[in-house]
């Protein structure tokens, strides 16, 4: 082959190699751009609405072993695709909101029993804390930490405070909801131990409900009524706040049954399905109703309980203002 022809061939190979390199660089750049474009779609998964769903039979017993195909989720009456489904006992961040107002004086021994019984019945990895309240609200942090898993320390935190003063129930719940934000656990709940009265709060019921729904927190209540100053009792309030957030209110008739109620709440939190979906993308920050149906013909008539709705994810939660009840 002539030297001139060999030189031309080398030039052609060199140009081809440079072209392939440029093509490879362009391809890598396109892939990087594609990743950056798909990034927000992956992040959007964090916008999932996650629902704790409790399914029970006619006797009130939890129904395990159901599959995702047996669940249907509706947002404002429109069916949504389920993108997250599991049934497992996951740790819960739990705030125990304990009434120490004057009207609770005769009931405090039962209160301490309820707190310790709940802690003993819970998942060992649960994160718990106590909020004591009367006129003022105090978040107890045993050992200087925001949460504990030690039932003994929780019991001591409750027993160390005497009953006195008026009742700031709403303020206490607001402070507990704020404290729950320190936990990284997905599931969160409050348990109110009180007679339900409120005569000293700066916050209103609408404030509490709005924040609880934005925080996706289940609220339970152990209502100790009928053994003190009944004029200060309000069991209807406890039923309302639990119903509005997907929890349950219990009113034990005897002190001994407080232990059973505490264990039942712990079991209720542990025996749940977790169902998630991506909400419809619409403008606005309005509350959206949600409903979950379960179809299982061989299981008989089933009852389904979950949160009644949600605010669109990604919205900021309200901040405690200058009238923070803890200040």
C-alpha positions in Angstrom: 0.0 0.0 0.0 1.3 3.4 -0.9 2.5 5.7 1.9 0.0 8.3 0.9 -2.9 5.8 1.1 -1.7 4.5 4.5 -1.6 8.1 5.8 -5.2 8.7 4.6 -6.3 5.5 6.3 -4.7 6.5 9.6 -6.4 9.9 9.4 -9.8 8.3 8.7 -9.4 5.9 11.7 -8.3 8.9 13.9 -11.4 10.9 12.8 -13.7 7.9 13.5 -12.2 7.4 16.9 -12.7 11.1 17.8 -16.3 10.9 16.5 -17.0 7.8 18.7 -15.4 9.6 21.8 -17.6 12.6 21.1 -20.6 10.4 20.8 -19.8 8.6 24.1 -19.4 12.0 25.9 -22.7 13.2 24.4 -24.3 10.0 25.5 -23.1 10.3 29.1 -24.2 13.9 29.2 -27.6 12.9 27.9 -27.8 10.1 30.6 -26.8 12.6 33.3 -29.5 15.0 32.1 -32.0 12.2 32.0 -31.2 11.4 35.6 -31.6 15.0 36.6 -35.0 15.0 34.8 -36.1 11.8 36.5 -34.8 13.0 39.9 -37.9 15.0 40.8 -40.0 12.0 39.9 -38.1 9.9 42.4 -38.3 12.7 45.0 -42.1 12.8 44.4 -42.4 9.4 46.0 -42.0 11.3 49.3 -45.3 12.9 48.6 -47.0 9.6 49.3 -50.0 9.8 51.6 -49.5 6.9 54.1 -52.6 5.6 55.8 -52.6 3.3 58.8 -55.5 0.9 58.2 -57.1 -1.3 60.8 -59.4 -4.1 59.6 -61.5 -6.0 62.1 -64.2 -8.7 62.0 -67.6 -8.5 63.7 -66.1 -9.4 67.0 -63.5 -6.6 66.8 -60.6 -8.9 66.2 -57.9 -7.8 63.7 -58.0 -9.6 60.4 -54.5 -10.5 59.2 -53.3 -11.9 55.9 -55.1 -9.7 53.5 -53.5 -8.8 50.1 -53.0 -5.5 48.4 -55.5 -6.5 45.7 -58.3 -6.6 48.4 -57.9 -2.9 49.3 -59.3 0.1 47.4 -58.4 3.7 48.3 -60.6 6.7 47.3 -59.6 10.3 47.5 -62.6 12.6 47.4 -64.6 9.6 46.0 -62.0 9.0 43.2 -60.2 5.7 43.3 -56.4 5.9 43.6 -53.6 3.5 42.7 -52.0 1.9 45.8 -48.2 2.3 45.5 -47.3 1.2 49.1 -48.7 -1.8 51.0 -47.5 -3.8 53.9 -48.6 -5.5 57.1 -46.0 -5.4 59.8 -45.4 -4.2 63.4 -43.4 -1.0 62.8 -42.1 1.2 65.6 -44.3 4.2 66.6 -43.4 7.6 68.1 -45.9 8.0 70.9 -46.7 11.0 73.1 -48.5 10.4 76.3 -50.5 13.5 77.1 -51.3 13.3 80.8 -53.8 15.6 82.6 -52.6 16.8 86.0 -55.3 19.4 86.6 -57.1 19.6 89.9 -60.1 17.6 88.7 -57.8 14.6 88.0 -56.5 14.3 91.6 -58.4 11.1 92.6 -57.6 9.5 89.2 -53.8 9.9 89.1 -53.0 6.4 90.4 -55.0 5.0 87.5 -53.1 7.4 85.2 -49.7 6.1 86.2 -51.0 2.6 85.7 -52.2 3.4 82.2 -48.9 4.9 81.2 -46.7 2.1 82.5 -49.1 -0.6 81.1 -49.0 1.0 77.7 -45.2 1.2 77.7 -44.9 -2.5 78.6 -47.3 -3.5 75.8 -45.6 -1.6 73.1 -43.0 -2.4 70.4 -39.5 -2.4 72.1 -38.4 0.1 69.5 -41.2 2.6 70.0 -40.1 6.2 70.9 -42.1 7.6 73.8 -42.4 10.8 75.8 -44.7 12.4 78.4 -46.5 15.7 78.3 -47.8 16.8 81.7 -50.4 19.6 81.8 -52.6 21.6 84.0 -52.5 25.4 83.7 -49.1 25.0 82.1 -47.7 22.4 79.7 -44.4 20.6 80.4 -42.7 18.1 78.2 -40.8 15.5 80.3 -37.6 14.3 78.8 -36.2 11.5 81.0 -32.5 11.4 81.0 -32.4 14.6 79.0 -33.4 12.8 75.7 -36.5 13.6 73.6 -37.7 10.0 73.7 -37.4 6.9 75.9 -38.2 3.2 75.7 -38.0 2.7 79.5 -41.5 2.1 81.1 -40.1 2.9 84.5 -38.9 6.3 83.5 -42.3 7.1 81.9 -44.1 6.1 85.1 -41.8 8.3 87.2 -42.4 11.2 85.0 -46.1 10.9 85.5 -46.0 10.3 89.2 -43.7 13.1 90.0 -46.3 15.8 89.2 -49.2 16.5 91.6 -52.7 17.5 90.6 -53.4 21.2 90.7 -54.7 24.1 88.7 -56.9 24.3 85.6 -56.9 22.4 82.3 -54.9 23.3 79.1 -55.7 20.2 77.1 -55.6 21.9 73.7 -52.3 23.6 74.4 -50.8 20.3 75.6 -51.9 18.4 72.4 -50.4 21.2 70.3 -47.1 21.0 72.2 -47.1 17.2 71.8 -47.7 17.4 68.1 -44.7 19.8 67.9 -42.5 17.4 69.8 -43.4 14.5 67.6 -41.6 16.3 64.7 -38.3 15.4 66.4 -38.9 11.7 65.6 -37.9 10.2 62.2 -40.3 7.3 62.6 -43.0 7.1 60.0 -45.9 6.3 62.3 -46.9 8.7 65.0 -49.6 8.8 67.7 -50.8 10.6 70.8 -52.6 9.1 73.8 -54.5 11.5 75.9 -55.2 10.5 79.5 -57.7 13.0 80.8 -61.3 13.7 81.8 -61.6 15.8 78.6 -62.2 19.2 80.1 -60.4 22.4 78.8 -60.7 25.7 80.5 -57.3 27.4 80.2 -55.9 26.9 76.7 -54.8 29.6 74.3 -55.3 27.2 71.3 -58.8 26.2 70.0 -60.1 22.9 68.8 -59.8 24.0 65.2 -56.1 24.6 65.7 -55.5 21.2 67.2 -57.5 19.4 64.5 -55.7 21.2 61.7 -52.2 20.5 63.0 -53.1 16.8 63.9 -54.3 16.2 60.3 -51.3 17.9 58.8 -49.0 15.9 61.0 -50.8 12.6 60.1 -51.0 11.7 63.8 -53.5 9.2 65.2 -55.0 10.3 68.5 -56.3 7.9 71.1 -57.8 8.8 74.5 -58.3 7.1 77.9 -61.1 9.0 79.4 -61.2 8.8 83.2 -64.6 10.2 84.0 -67.1 9.9 86.9 -64.8 9.9 89.8 -63.9 13.5 90.4 -65.2 17.0 89.6 -67.7 15.9 86.9 -68.5 19.5 86.0 -64.9 19.7 84.5 -65.3 16.5 82.5 -66.0 16.5 78.7 -66.0 12.9 77.3 -67.5 14.2 74.1 -64.4 16.2 73.3 -62.2 13.1 73.6 -64.5 11.1 71.3 -64.5 13.9 68.8 -60.7 14.4 68.6 -60.1 10.6 68.3 -62.8 10.2 65.6 -61.5 13.2 63.6 -57.9 11.7 63.5 -58.6 8.0 63.1 -58.0 6.9 66.6 -60.3 5.6 69.4 -61.5 6.9 72.8 -61.9 4.5 75.7 -63.8 5.1 79.0 -62.9 2.3 81.4 -65.5 1.8 84.1 -63.1 0.6 86.8 -59.5 1.4 87.6 -58.4 -2.2 86.9 -59.7 -2.0 83.4 -57.4 0.9 82.6 -54.6 -1.7 82.2 -56.7 -3.6 79.6 -57.4 -0.4 77.7 -53.7 0.5 77.6 -52.8 -2.9 76.2 -55.7 -2.6 73.7 -54.4 0.7 72.4 -50.9 -0.7 72.0 -52.3 -3.7 70.2 -54.3 -1.4 67.9 -51.2 0.5 66.9 -49.3 -2.7 66.2 -52.0 -4.6 64.2 -52.5 -2.3 61.2 -51.9 -2.4 57.5 -50.0 0.4 55.9 -51.4 1.7 52.6 -49.9 4.5 50.5 -50.8 6.3 47.4 -49.8 9.4 45.5 -52.6 12.0 45.7 -54.1 13.8 42.7 -52.1 16.9 41.8 -54.4 19.9 42.3 -53.8 23.4 43.4 -54.8 24.5 46.8 -54.3 23.3 50.4 -57.8 22.1 51.2 -58.5 19.0 53.3 -59.2 15.9 51.1 -61.4 13.1 52.3 -60.2 9.5 52.0 -61.9 6.2 52.3 -60.5 2.6 52.3 -62.7 -0.4 51.3 -61.7 -4.0 51.8 -63.2 -6.9 49.8 -62.8 -10.3 51.5 -66.0 -12.4 51.0 -64.7 -15.4 53.0 -63.8 -13.3 56.0 -67.4 -12.2 56.7 -68.4 -8.6 57.4 -65.4 -6.4 58.0 -64.9 -3.0 59.6 -62.2 -0.7 58.2 -60.8 2.3 60.2 -58.3 4.8 59.0 -57.7 8.6 59.1 -60.7 10.5 57.6 -58.5 12.5 55.2 -55.3 14.5 54.6 -53.9 17.7 53.5 -51.7 17.6 50.4 -48.1 16.5 51.2 -45.3 19.0 51.0 -47.2 21.8 52.8 -45.6 23.4 55.8 -47.1 22.6 59.1 -48.3 25.6 61.1 -45.8 27.1 63.6 -46.5 27.8 67.2 -46.8 31.5 67.4 -45.8 33.9 70.1 -48.6 32.5 72.2 -46.9 29.2 72.4 -48.5 27.4 75.4 -45.2 26.1 76.5 -43.5 29.5 76.8 
